[in-house]
């Protein structure tokens, strides 16, 4: 199985901050990585796929980069509605896996 | 508008089989990948498996011996069965659609159901 390690697992930030979350894969997955945002009590929402392609309707302050084993999700200027938990997911193989999540809280 | 809705009979006793159905509207279930994902209370997400091409399946290796995912194209539904459940299977269960991206080479989950909490308890 391909394991995904997200870091940090928790971060505290202020509105307007630039935030970066990292996802590392246990083996190369090319660009087959997606990022999701989940708010409490809600289903996850697709933000980015193919490592860097923004899903339709997602604000441009979200961006993704990386390939192979290291990926990042960046929020250029954190907004109040961005406080949530973020998950990466690999879609490289027939069996998919998620990272353990990064919770972004208000400082 | 694509919508997914999970449904099931409610609490499940240990050693029994958990059964859930996802009803899809707004798109035919004959195309795309259809997944089940679960999330234990306060924890991260776990991909359970998917069904595609009206019947082919992939399963999480850690659950494979207990999981069956099937599709009913006449009702535009797909289903999950998880056998021999224990308290560790208590979770919110989501169904979701994976639609082709990456030139048809990857299927990120772009539509999700609202989720249903399944509790395993005697």
Interface residues (C-beta under 8 A of the other chain):
Chain A: X1 X31 X32 X34 X36 X38 X42 X43 X44 X45 X46 X49 X50 X53 X55 X87 X89 X91 X92 X94 X95 X96 X97 X98 X99 X100 X101
Chain B: X35 X37 X44 X45 X46 X47 X50 X58 X59 X60 X61 X94 X96 X98 X101 X102 X105 X106 X107 X108 X109 X110 X112 X113 X114 X115
